[in-house]
Every structure is written in C-alpha cells, then in structure tokens.
C-alpha cells in the first residue's frame, strides 16, 4: 500500500484499530478456509496415491501470490513469504495425516 495515501477523514484511532481487528478476523477465516480445502486435496491425493508435494502447483501458487501483491501494491516478497509458510504448514499437516 502506498504511504502517500491520505488518512481517512473523520476516523479516530480507535475506529482504525477496530477496522484492523475486523481485517485480522477475515484473514484468519480465509486461512481456515484455505486449510480446509488443502486438507480435502490431501485426502484426494491419498485416495489416488499421489505424492504430497506438487512443485509445479506450488510454483503456480507463488506466481499468483506475486501477481496479486503487485495488483494491490503490496510487497511481493512479503506476500510470497506468507504463502511459503502456508504451503509448508499444509505439507507438514498432510504428511502427519499420512503416517
């Protein structure tokens, strides 16, 4: 996000913090949804005897993350780091469920 954007007129610090809290809840909800879908994918992989890791899919996810970061003017390296973490957490979870 650009630092030269104007501060919303009439919003108090408490109101801005409340907005951050709402955004944080939304982020956690989206992570939960993503995890649920990733778990479903993991079950499909087990049923079809597919490997846990799909490097080409991971590359596509990272590419999309970078493109979306640029679209929303967010640091692409930061967004990609977050997605790397999400991917790794899902892989660890998938591997532990296979054991």
ZADREN-31839 format. One record per atom (N, C-alpha, C): z, y, x; residue number from 1; residue in three letters; atom name. Coordinates in steps of 0.001 Angstrom, whole numbers. Example, Ala and Ser with C-alpha at 12.3 -4.5 7.8 and 13.67 -1.06 7.14 Angstrom:
<lofis>
<lofi w="7800" v="-5690" u="13190" resi="1" resn="ALA" name="N"/>
<lofi w="7800" v="-4500" u="12300" resi="1" resn="ALA" name="CA"/>
<lofi w="7800" v="-3300" u="13200" resi="1" resn="ALA" name="C"/>
<lofi w="7080" v="-2250" u="12850" resi="2" resn="SER" name="N"/>
<lofi w="7140" v="-1060" u="13670" resi="2" resn="SER" name="CA"/>
<lofi w="7870" v="30" u="12900" resi="2" resn="SER" name="C"/>
</lofis>
This chain:
<lofis>
<lofi w="0" v="-1173" u="840" resi="1" resn="UNK" name="N"/>
<lofi w="0" v="0" u="0" resi="1" resn="UNK" name="CA"/>
<lofi w="0" v="1240" u="889" resi="1" resn="UNK" name="C"/>
<lofi w="-649" v="2226" u="418" resi="2" resn="UNK" name="N"/>
<lofi w="-785" v="3447" u="1203" resi="2" resn="UNK" name="CA"/>
<lofi w="491" v="4284" u="1153" resi="2" resn="UNK" name="C"/>
<lofi w="896" v="4790" u="2320" resi="3" resn="UNK" name="N"/>
<lofi w="2097" v="5610" u="2405" resi="3" resn="UNK" name="CA"/>
<lofi w="1867" v="7013" u="1860" resi="3" resn="UNK" name="C"/>
<lofi w="603" v="7392" u="1664" resi="4" resn="UNK" name="N"/>
<lofi w="329" v="8742" u="1192" resi="4" resn="UNK" name="CA"/>
<lofi w="240" v="8829" u="-327" resi="4" resn="UNK" name="C"/>
<lofi w="612" v="7759" u="-1013" resi="5" resn="UNK" name="N"/>
<lofi w="625" v="7791" u="-2474" resi="5" resn="UNK" name="CA"/>
<lofi w="1794" v="8643" u="-2937" resi="5" resn="UNK" name="C"/>
<lofi w="1581" v="9386" u="-4015" resi="6" resn="UNK" name="N"/>
<lofi w="2683" v="10243" u="-4493" resi="6" resn="UNK" name="CA"/>
<lofi w="3808" v="9415" u="-5097" resi="6" resn="UNK" name="C"/>
<lofi w="5012" v="9957" u="-4989" resi="7" resn="UNK" name="N"/>
<lofi w="6171" v="9325" u="-5608" resi="7" resn="UNK" name="CA"/>
<lofi w="6060" v="9582" u="-7112" resi="7" resn="UNK" name="C"/>
<lofi w="6236" v="8513" u="-7950" resi="8" resn="UNK" name="N"/>
<lofi w="6108" v="8714" u="-9399" resi="8" resn="UNK" name="CA"/>
<lofi w="7048" v="9815" u="-9886" resi="8" resn="UNK" name="C"/>
<lofi w="6478" v="10759" u="-10592" resi="9" resn="UNK" name="N"/>
<lofi w="7248" v="11900" u="-11073" resi="9" resn="UNK" name="CA"/>
<lofi w="8254" v="11476" u="-12134" resi="9" resn="UNK" name="C"/>
<lofi w="9453" v="12004" u="-12025" resi="10" resn="UNK" name="N"/>
<lofi w="10459" v="11770" u="-13041" resi="10" resn="UNK" name="CA"/>
<lofi w="11200" v="10450" u="-12920" resi="10" resn="UNK" name="C"/>
<lofi w="10841" v="9605" u="-11962" resi="11" resn="UNK" name="N"/>
<lofi w="11534" v="8321" u="-11809" resi="11" resn="UNK" name="CA"/>
<lofi w="12718" v="8492" u="-10875" resi="11" resn="UNK" name="C"/>
<lofi w="13853" v="7987" u="-11303" resi="12" resn="UNK" name="N"/>
<lofi w="15044" v="8049" u="-10465" resi="12" resn="UNK" name="CA"/>
<lofi w="15028" v="6880" u="-9488" resi="12" resn="UNK" name="C"/>
<lofi w="15880" v="6961" u="-8494" resi="13" resn="UNK" name="N"/>
<lofi w="16011" v="5873" u="-7528" resi="13" resn="UNK" name="CA"/>
<lofi w="16441" v="4582" u="-8227" resi="13" resn="UNK" name="C"/>
<lofi w="17362" v="4696" u="-9180" resi="14" resn="UNK" name="N"/>
<lofi w="17805" v="3513" u="-9927" resi="14" resn="UNK" name="CA"/>
<lofi w="16665" v="2892" u="-10714" resi="14" resn="UNK" name="C"/>
<lofi w="15820" v="3713" u="-11315" resi="15" resn="UNK" name="N"/>
<lofi w="14666" v="3189" u="-12070" resi="15" resn="UNK" name="CA"/>
<lofi w="13682" v="2488" u="-11138" resi="15" resn="UNK" name="C"/>
<lofi w="13464" v="3068" u="-9977" resi="16" resn="UNK" name="N"/>
<lofi w="12580" v="2430" u="-8999" resi="16" resn="UNK" name="CA"/>
<lofi w="13161" v="1092" u="-8537" resi="16" resn="UNK" name="C"/>
<lofi w="14473" v="1053" u="-8330" resi="17" resn="UNK" name="N"/>
<lofi w="15118" v="-198" u="-7922" resi="17" resn="UNK" name="CA"/>
<lofi w="15046" v="-1239" u="-9033" resi="17" resn="UNK" name="C"/>
<lofi w="15169" v="-818" u="-10276" resi="18" resn="UNK" name="N"/>
<lofi w="15021" v="-1743" u="-11401" resi="18" resn="UNK" name="CA"/>
<lofi w="13611" v="-2326" u="-11432" resi="18" resn="UNK" name="C"/>
<lofi w="12626" v="-1491" u="-11128" resi="19" resn="UNK" name="N"/>
<lofi w="11246" v="-1980" u="-11078" resi="19" resn="UNK" name="CA"/>
<lofi w="11080" v="-3021" u="-9973" resi="19" resn="UNK" name="C"/>
<lofi w="11698" v="-2774" u="-8820" resi="20" resn="UNK" name="N"/>
<lofi w="11672" v="-3754" u="-7727" resi="20" resn="UNK" name="CA"/>
<lofi w="12305" v="-5066" u="-8177" resi="20" resn="UNK" name="C"/>
<lofi w="13435" v="-4998" u="-8876" resi="21" resn="UNK" name="N"/>
<lofi w="14102" v="-6209" u="-9370" resi="21" resn="UNK" name="CA"/>
<lofi w="13182" v="-7004" u="-10291" resi="21" resn="UNK" name="C"/>
<lofi w="12466" v="-6311" u="-11162" resi="22" resn="UNK" name="N"/>
<lofi w="11537" v="-6978" u="-12072" resi="22" resn="UNK" name="CA"/>
<lofi w="10390" v="-7633" u="-11297" resi="22" resn="UNK" name="C"/>
<lofi w="9873" v="-6918" u="-10327" resi="23" resn="UNK" name="N"/>
<lofi w="8799" v="-7468" u="-9493" resi="23" resn="UNK" name="CA"/>
<lofi w="9300" v="-8698" u="-8739" resi="23" resn="UNK" name="C"/>
<lofi w="10521" v="-8637" u="-8213" resi="24" resn="UNK" name="N"/>
<lofi w="11094" v="-9773" u="-7492" resi="24" resn="UNK" name="CA"/>
<lofi w="11208" v="-10997" u="-8403" resi="24" resn="UNK" name="C"/>
<lofi w="11637" v="-10791" u="-9657" resi="25" resn="UNK" name="N"/>
<lofi w="11704" v="-11904" u="-10616" resi="25" resn="UNK" name="CA"/>
<lofi w="10315" v="-12484" u="-10847" resi="25" resn="UNK" name="C"/>
<lofi w="9326" v="-11604" u="-10985" resi="26" resn="UNK" name="N"/>
<lofi w="7946" v="-12060" u="-11189" resi="26" resn="UNK" name="CA"/>
<lofi w="7461" v="-12881" u="-9999" resi="26" resn="UNK" name="C"/>
<lofi w="7783" v="-12432" u="-8792" resi="27" resn="UNK" name="N"/>
<lofi w="7374" v="-13161" u="-7590" resi="27" resn="UNK" name="CA"/>
<lofi w="7993" v="-14557" u="-7590" resi="27" resn="UNK" name="C"/>
<lofi w="9280" v="-14642" u="-7894" resi="28" resn="UNK" name="N"/>
<lofi w="9955" v="-15945" u="-7913" resi="28" resn="UNK" name="CA"/>
<lofi w="9342" v="-16840" u="-8992" resi="28" resn="UNK" name="C"/>
<lofi w="9037" v="-16263" u="-10148" resi="29" resn="UNK" name="N"/>
<lofi w="8397" v="-17046" u="-11214" resi="29" resn="UNK" name="CA"/>
<lofi w="7038" v="-17575" u="-10757" resi="29" resn="UNK" name="C"/>
<lofi w="6273" v="-16758" u="-10082" resi="30" resn="UNK" name="N"/>
<lofi w="4964" v="-17191" u="-9580" resi="30" resn="UNK" name="CA"/>
<lofi w="5105" v="-18268" u="-8505" resi="30" resn="UNK" name="C"/>
<lofi w="6105" v="-18148" u="-7653" resi="31" resn="UNK" name="N"/>
<lofi w="6348" v="-19191" u="-6652" resi="31" resn="UNK" name="CA"/>
<lofi w="6708" v="-20495" u="-7344" resi="31" resn="UNK" name="C"/>
<lofi w="7530" v="-20430" u="-8386" resi="32" resn="UNK" name="N"/>
<lofi w="7892" v="-21635" u="-9139" resi="32" resn="UNK" name="CA"/>
<lofi w="6663" v="-22259" u="-9782" resi="32" resn="UNK" name="C"/>
<lofi w="5801" v="-21436" u="-10364" resi="33" resn="UNK" name="N"/>
<lofi w="4563" v="-21961" u="-10973" resi="33" resn="UNK" name="CA"/>
<lofi w="3677" v="-22605" u="-9917" resi="33" resn="UNK" name="C"/>
<lofi w="3541" v="-21945" u="-8779" resi="34" resn="UNK" name="N"/>
<lofi w="2705" v="-22475" u="-7699" resi="34" resn="UNK" name="CA"/>
<lofi w="3265" v="-23813" u="-7211" resi="34" resn="UNK" name="C"/>
<lofi w="4584" v="-23891" u="-7072" resi="35" resn="UNK" name="N"/>
<lofi w="5230" v="-25125" u="-6625" resi="35" resn="UNK" name="CA"/>
<lofi w="4998" v="-26258" u="-7619" resi="35" resn="UNK" name="C"/>
<lofi w="5098" v="-25958" u="-8908" resi="36" resn="UNK" name="N"/>
<lofi w="4850" v="-26964" u="-9937" resi="36" resn="UNK" name="CA"/>
<lofi w="3425" v="-27511" u="-9833" resi="36" resn="UNK" name="C"/>
<lofi w="2456" v="-26621" u="-9694" resi="37" resn="UNK" name="N"/>
<lofi w="1059" v="-27060" u="-9576" resi="37" resn="UNK" name="CA"/>
<lofi w="862" v="-27851" u="-8284" resi="37" resn="UNK" name="C"/>
<lofi w="1474" v="-27398" u="-7188" resi="38" resn="UNK" name="N"/>
<lofi w="1363" v="-28127" u="-5917" resi="38" resn="UNK" name="CA"/>
<lofi w="1974" v="-29520" u="-6048" resi="38" resn="UNK" name="C"/>
<lofi w="3089" v="-29644" u="-6767" resi="39" resn="UNK" name="N"/>
<lofi w="3693" v="-30964" u="-6999" resi="39" resn="UNK" name="CA"/>
<lofi w="2757" v="-31856" u="-7800" resi="39" resn="UNK" name="C"/>
<lofi w="2076" v="-31281" u="-8772" resi="40" resn="UNK" name="N"/>
<lofi w="1111" v="-32041" u="-9568" resi="40" resn="UNK" name="CA"/>
<lofi w="-43" v="-32509" u="-8692" resi="40" resn="UNK" name="C"/>
<lofi w="-518" v="-31641" u="-7828" resi="41" resn="UNK" name="N"/>
<lofi w="-1575" v="-32015" u="-6880" resi="41" resn="UNK" name="CA"/>
<lofi w="-1090" v="-33156" u="-5990" resi="41" resn="UNK" name="C"/>
<lofi w="152" v="-33074" u="-5541" resi="42" resn="UNK" name="N"/>
<lofi w="710" v="-34126" u="-4680" resi="42" resn="UNK" name="CA"/>
<lofi w="707" v="-35473" u="-5406" resi="42" resn="UNK" name="C"/>
<lofi w="1064" v="-35477" u="-6691" resi="43" resn="UNK" name="N"/>
<lofi w="1058" v="-36737" u="-7455" resi="43" resn="UNK" name="CA"/>
<lofi w="-353" v="-37300" u="-7571" resi="43" resn="UNK" name="C"/>
<lofi w="-1328" v="-36412" u="-7767" resi="44" resn="UNK" name="N"/>
<lofi w="-2729" v="-36852" u="-7828" resi="44" resn="UNK" name="CA"/>
<lofi w="-3136" v="-37447" u="-6483" resi="44" resn="UNK" name="C"/>
<lofi w="-2730" v="-36820" u="-5393" resi="45" resn="UNK" name="N"/>
<lofi w="-3056" v="-37335" u="-4061" resi="45" resn="UNK" name="CA"/>
<lofi w="-2452" v="-38719" u="-3851" resi="45" resn="UNK" name="C"/>
<lofi w="-1231" v="-38930" u="-4304" resi="46" resn="UNK" name="N"/>
<lofi w="-591" v="-40239" u="-4175" resi="46" resn="UNK" name="CA"/>
<lofi w="-1360" v="-41273" u="-4987" resi="46" resn="UNK" name="C"/>
<lofi w="-1676" v="-40942" u="-6239" resi="47" resn="UNK" name="N"/>
<lofi w="-2409" v="-41869" u="-7111" resi="47" resn="UNK" name="CA"/>
<lofi w="-3756" v="-42259" u="-6529" resi="47" resn="UNK" name="C"/>
<lofi w="-4405" v="-41315" u="-5858" resi="48" resn="UNK" name="N"/>
<lofi w="-5749" v="-41553" u="-5310" resi="48" resn="UNK" name="CA"/>
<lofi w="-5710" v="-41930" u="-3832" resi="48" resn="UNK" name="C"/>
<lofi w="-4499" v="-42106" u="-3296" resi="49" resn="UNK" name="N"/>
<lofi w="-4295" v="-42461" u="-1895" resi="49" resn="UNK" name="CA"/>
<lofi w="-5007" v="-41481" u="-955" resi="49" resn="UNK" name="C"/>
<lofi w="-4815" v="-40200" u="-1237" resi="50" resn="UNK" name="N"/>
<lofi w="-5395" v="-39140" u="-414" resi="50" resn="UNK" name="CA"/>
<lofi w="-4339" v="-38611" u="546" resi="50" resn="UNK" name="C"/>
<lofi w="-4748" v="-38056" u="1678" resi="51" resn="UNK" name="N"/>
<lofi w="-3774" v="-37519" u="2628" resi="51" resn="UNK" name="CA"/>
<lofi w="-3064" v="-36297" u="2066" resi="51" resn="UNK" name="C"/>
<lofi w="-1847" v="-36082" u="2532" resi="52" resn="UNK" name="N"/>
<lofi w="-1056" v="-34928" u="2095" resi="52" resn="UNK" name="CA"/>
<lofi w="-1731" v="-33626" u="2507" resi="52" resn="UNK" name="C"/>
<lofi w="-2252" v="-33585" u="3717" resi="53" resn="UNK" name="N"/>
<lofi w="-2833" v="-32362" u="4266" resi="53" resn="UNK" name="CA"/>
<lofi w="-4338" v="-32324" u="4053" resi="53" resn="UNK" name="C"/>
<lofi w="-4827" v="-31157" u="3606" resi="54" resn="UNK" name="N"/>
<lofi w="-6261" v="-30909" u="3447" resi="54" resn="UNK" name="CA"/>
<lofi w="-6546" v="-29581" u="4145" resi="54" resn="UNK" name="C"/>
<lofi w="-6909" v="-29674" u="5419" resi="55" resn="UNK" name="N"/>
<lofi w="-7066" v="-28469" u="6230" resi="55" resn="UNK" name="CA"/>
<lofi w="-8136" v="-27526" u="5707" resi="55" resn="UNK" name="C"/>
<lofi w="-9221" v="-28057" u="5159" resi="56" resn="UNK" name="N"/>
<lofi w="-10265" v="-27161" u="4645" resi="56" resn="UNK" name="CA"/>
<lofi w="-9758" v="-26386" u="3434" resi="56" resn="UNK" name="C"/>
<lofi w="-8947" v="-27025" u="2598" resi="57" resn="UNK" name="N"/>
<lofi w="-8363" v="-26319" u="1455" resi="57" resn="UNK" name="CA"/>
<lofi w="-7371" v="-25251" u="1937" resi="57" resn="UNK" name="C"/>
<lofi w="-6591" v="-25589" u="2937" resi="58" resn="UNK" name="N"/>
<lofi w="-5646" v="-24603" u="3483" resi="58" resn="UNK" name="CA"/>
<lofi w="-6390" v="-23393" u="4036" resi="58" resn="UNK" name="C"/>
<lofi w="-7520" v="-23631" u="4693" resi="59" resn="UNK" name="N"/>
<lofi w="-8323" v="-22527" u="5222" resi="59" resn="UNK" name="CA"/>
<lofi w="-8842" v="-21648" u="4091" resi="59" resn="UNK" name="C"/>
<lofi w="-9264" v="-22272" u="2985" resi="60" resn="UNK" name="N"/>
<lofi w="-9742" v="-21503" u="1837" resi="60" resn="UNK" name="CA"/>
<lofi w="-8613" v="-20661" u="1234" resi="60" resn="UNK" name="C"/>
<lofi w="-7426" v="-21245" u="1152" resi="61" resn="UNK" name="N"/>
<lofi w="-6264" v="-20503" u="628" resi="61" resn="UNK" name="CA"/>
<lofi w="-5982" v="-19294" u="1516" resi="61" resn="UNK" name="C"/>
<lofi w="-5997" v="-19495" u="2829" resi="62" resn="UNK" name="N"/>
<lofi w="-5708" v="-18404" u="3755" resi="62" resn="UNK" name="CA"/>
<lofi w="-6788" v="-17315" u="3674" resi="62" resn="UNK" name="C"/>
<lofi w="-8030" v="-17736" u="3532" resi="63" resn="UNK" name="N"/>
<lofi w="-9119" v="-16761" u="3411" resi="63" resn="UNK" name="CA"/>
<lofi w="-8942" v="-15920" u="2143" resi="63" resn="UNK" name="C"/>
<lofi w="-8632" v="-16588" u="1028" resi="64" resn="UNK" name="N"/>
<lofi w="-8388" v="-15863" u="-229" resi="64" resn="UNK" name="CA"/>
<lofi w="-7202" v="-14915" u="-91" resi="64" resn="UNK" name="C"/>
<lofi w="-6149" v="-15374" u="586" resi="65" resn="UNK" name="N"/>
<lofi w="-4967" v="-14529" u="779" resi="65" resn="UNK" name="CA"/>
<lofi w="-5343" v="-13252" u="1528" resi="65" resn="UNK" name="C"/>
<lofi w="-6136" v="-13398" u="2576" resi="66" resn="UNK" name="N"/>
<lofi w="-6574" v="-12234" u="3343" resi="66" resn="UNK" name="CA"/>
<lofi w="-7441" v="-11298" u="2521" resi="66" resn="UNK" name="C"/>
<lofi w="-8352" v="-11867" u="1740" resi="67" resn="UNK" name="N"/>
<lofi w="-9221" v="-11050" u="886" resi="67" resn="UNK" name="CA"/>
<lofi w="-8404" v="-10302" u="-166" resi="67" resn="UNK" name="C"/>
<lofi w="-7446" v="-10983" u="-777" resi="68" resn="UNK" name="N"/>
<lofi w="-6603" v="-10336" u="-1787" resi="68" resn="UNK" name="CA"/>
<lofi w="-5737" v="-9253" u="-1158" resi="68" resn="UNK" name="C"/>
<lofi w="-5252" v="-9495" u="55" resi="69" resn="UNK" name="N"/>
<lofi w="-4453" v="-8483" u="746" resi="69" resn="UNK" name="CA"/>
<lofi w="-5278" v="-7215" u="952" resi="69" resn="UNK" name="C"/>
<lofi w="-6501" v="-7381" u="1416" resi="70" resn="UNK" name="N"/>
<lofi w="-7368" v="-6224" u="1627" resi="70" resn="UNK" name="CA"/>
<lofi w="-7659" v="-5511" u="315" resi="70" resn="UNK" name="C"/>
<lofi w="-7884" v="-6287" u="-730" resi="71" resn="UNK" name="N"/>
<lofi w="-8183" v="-5711" u="-2054" resi="71" resn="UNK" name="CA"/>
<lofi w="-7042" v="-4818" u="-2544" resi="71" resn="UNK" name="C"/>
<lofi w="-5807" v="-5246" u="-2275" resi="72" resn="UNK" name="N"/>
<lofi w="-4643" v="-4491" u="-2737" resi="72" resn="UNK" name="CA"/>
<lofi w="-4030" v="-3614" u="-1646" resi="72" resn="UNK" name="C"/>
<lofi w="-4752" v="-3481" u="-533" resi="73" resn="UNK" name="N"/>
<lofi w="-4321" v="-2627" u="584" resi="73" resn="UNK" name="CA"/>
<lofi w="-2936" v="-3007" u="1102" resi="73" resn="UNK" name="C"/>
<lofi w="-2743" v="-4312" u="1304" resi="74" resn="UNK" name="N"/>
<lofi w="-1503" v="-4843" u="1861" resi="74" resn="UNK" name="CA"/>
<lofi w="-1853" v="-5466" u="3203" resi="74" resn="UNK" name="C"/>
<lofi w="-932" v="-5455" u="4125" resi="75" resn="UNK" name="N"/>
<lofi w="-1150" v="-6021" u="5454" resi="75" resn="UNK" name="CA"/>
<lofi w="-1548" v="-7493" u="5341" resi="75" resn="UNK" name="C"/>
<lofi w="-2765" v="-7814" u="5749" resi="76" resn="UNK" name="N"/>
<lofi w="-3289" v="-9175" u="5626" resi="76" resn="UNK" name="CA"/>
<lofi w="-2478" v="-10169" u="6449" resi="76" resn="UNK" name="C"/>
<lofi w="-1998" v="-9766" u="7614" resi="77" resn="UNK" name="N"/>
<lofi w="-1196" v="-10674" u="8435" resi="77" resn="UNK" name="CA"/>
<lofi w="104" v="-11050" u="7743" resi="77" resn="UNK" name="C"/>
<lofi w="726" v="-10089" u="7091" resi="78" resn="UNK" name="N"/>
<lofi w="1957" v="-10356" u="6360" resi="78" resn="UNK" name="CA"/>
<lofi w="1696" v="-11316" u="5199" resi="78" resn="UNK" name="C"/>
<lofi w="653" v="-11048" u="4438" resi="79" resn="UNK" name="N"/>
<lofi w="325" v="-11909" u="3296" resi="79" resn="UNK" name="CA"/>
<lofi w="-7" v="-13320" u="3772" resi="79" resn="UNK" name="C"/>
<lofi w="-777" v="-13439" u="4831" resi="80" resn="UNK" name="N"/>
<lofi w="-1123" v="-14763" u="5358" resi="80" resn="UNK" name="CA"/>
<lofi w="119" v="-15492" u="5854" resi="80" resn="UNK" name="C"/>
<lofi w="1054" v="-14780" u="6451" resi="81" resn="UNK" name="N"/>
<lofi w="2301" v="-15413" u="6908" resi="81" resn="UNK" name="CA"/>
<lofi w="3078" v="-15973" u="5717" resi="81" resn="UNK" name="C"/>
<lofi w="3127" v="-15225" u="4634" resi="82" resn="UNK" name="N"/>
<lofi w="3815" v="-15699" u="3430" resi="82" resn="UNK" name="CA"/>
<lofi w="3127" v="-16948" u="2893" resi="82" resn="UNK" name="C"/>
<lofi w="1805" v="-16939" u="2859" resi="83" resn="UNK" name="N"/>
<lofi w="1077" v="-18100" u="2353" resi="83" resn="UNK" name="CA"/>
<lofi w="1220" v="-19302" u="3279" resi="83" resn="UNK" name="C"/>
<lofi w="1262" v="-19073" u="4589" resi="84" resn="UNK" name="N"/>
<lofi w="1501" v="-20187" u="5521" resi="84" resn="UNK" name="CA"/>
<lofi w="2842" v="-20841" u="5217" resi="84" resn="UNK" name="C"/>
<lofi w="3837" v="-20008" u="4968" resi="85" resn="UNK" name="N"/>
<lofi w="5163" v="-20518" u="4629" resi="85" resn="UNK" name="CA"/>
<lofi w="5134" v="-21313" u="3322" resi="85" resn="UNK" name="C"/>
<lofi w="4473" v="-20792" u="2308" resi="86" resn="UNK" name="N"/>
<lofi w="4365" v="-21507" u="1034" resi="86" resn="UNK" name="CA"/>
<lofi w="3670" v="-22858" u="1215" resi="86" resn="UNK" name="C"/>
<lofi w="2590" v="-22871" u="1970" resi="87" resn="UNK" name="N"/>
<lofi w="1853" v="-24112" u="2219" resi="87" resn="UNK" name="CA"/>
<lofi w="2736" v="-25111" u="2953" resi="87" resn="UNK" name="C"/>
<lofi w="3417" v="-24666" u="4004" resi="88" resn="UNK" name="N"/>
<lofi w="4273" v="-25572" u="4773" resi="88" resn="UNK" name="CA"/>
<lofi w="5412" v="-26127" u="3920" resi="88" resn="UNK" name="C"/>
<lofi w="6018" v="-25285" u="3102" resi="89" resn="UNK" name="N"/>
<lofi w="7089" v="-25757" u="2224" resi="89" resn="UNK" name="CA"/>
<lofi w="6571" v="-26814" u="1250" resi="89" resn="UNK" name="C"/>
<lofi w="5371" v="-26600" u="702" resi="90" resn="UNK" name="N"/>
<lofi w="4792" v="-27588" u="-201" resi="90" resn="UNK" name="CA"/>
<lofi w="4489" v="-28894" u="522" resi="90" resn="UNK" name="C"/>
<lofi w="3989" v="-28816" u="1755" resi="91" resn="UNK" name="N"/>
<lofi w="3687" v="-30037" u="2507" resi="91" resn="UNK" name="CA"/>
<lofi w="4955" v="-30821" u="2825" resi="91" resn="UNK" name="C"/>
<lofi w="5996" v="-30122" u="3222" resi="92" resn="UNK" name="N"/>
<lofi w="7276" v="-30796" u="3503" resi="92" resn="UNK" name="CA"/>
<lofi w="7773" v="-31482" u="2245" resi="92" resn="UNK" name="C"/>
<lofi w="7712" v="-30788" u="1126" resi="93" resn="UNK" name="N"/>
<lofi w="8145" v="-31351" u="-160" resi="93" resn="UNK" name="CA"/>
<lofi w="7302" v="-32578" u="-513" resi="93" resn="UNK" name="C"/>
<lofi w="5994" v="-32489" u="-349" resi="94" resn="UNK" name="N"/>
<lofi w="5105" v="-33609" u="-664" resi="94" resn="UNK" name="CA"/>
<lofi w="5413" v="-34810" u="225" resi="94" resn="UNK" name="C"/>
<lofi w="5628" v="-34568" u="1504" resi="95" resn="UNK" name="N"/>
<lofi w="5928" v="-35682" u="2411" resi="95" resn="UNK" name="CA"/>
<lofi w="7253" v="-36350" u="2059" resi="95" resn="UNK" name="C"/>
<lofi w="8246" v="-35540" u="1719" resi="96" resn="UNK" name="N"/>
<lofi w="9546" v="-36120" u="1377" resi="96" resn="UNK" name="CA"/>
<lofi w="9483" v="-36942" u="108" resi="96" resn="UNK" name="C"/>
<lofi w="8596" v="-36579" u="-810" resi="97" resn="UNK" name="N"/>
<lofi w="8450" v="-37345" u="-2058" resi="97" resn="UNK" name="CA"/>
<lofi w="7666" v="-38625" u="-1840" resi="97" resn="UNK" name="C"/>
<lofi w="6915" v="-38726" u="-754" resi="98" resn="UNK" name="N"/>
<lofi w="6140" v="-39948" u="-471" resi="98" resn="UNK" name="CA"/>
<lofi w="6995" v="-41010" u="186" resi="98" resn="UNK" name="C"/>
<lofi w="8095" v="-40592" u="794" resi="99" resn="UNK" name="N"/>
<lofi w="8956" v="-41559" u="1519" resi="99" resn="UNK" name="CA"/>
<lofi w="9799" v="-42369" u="573" resi="99" resn="UNK" name="C"/>
</lofis>
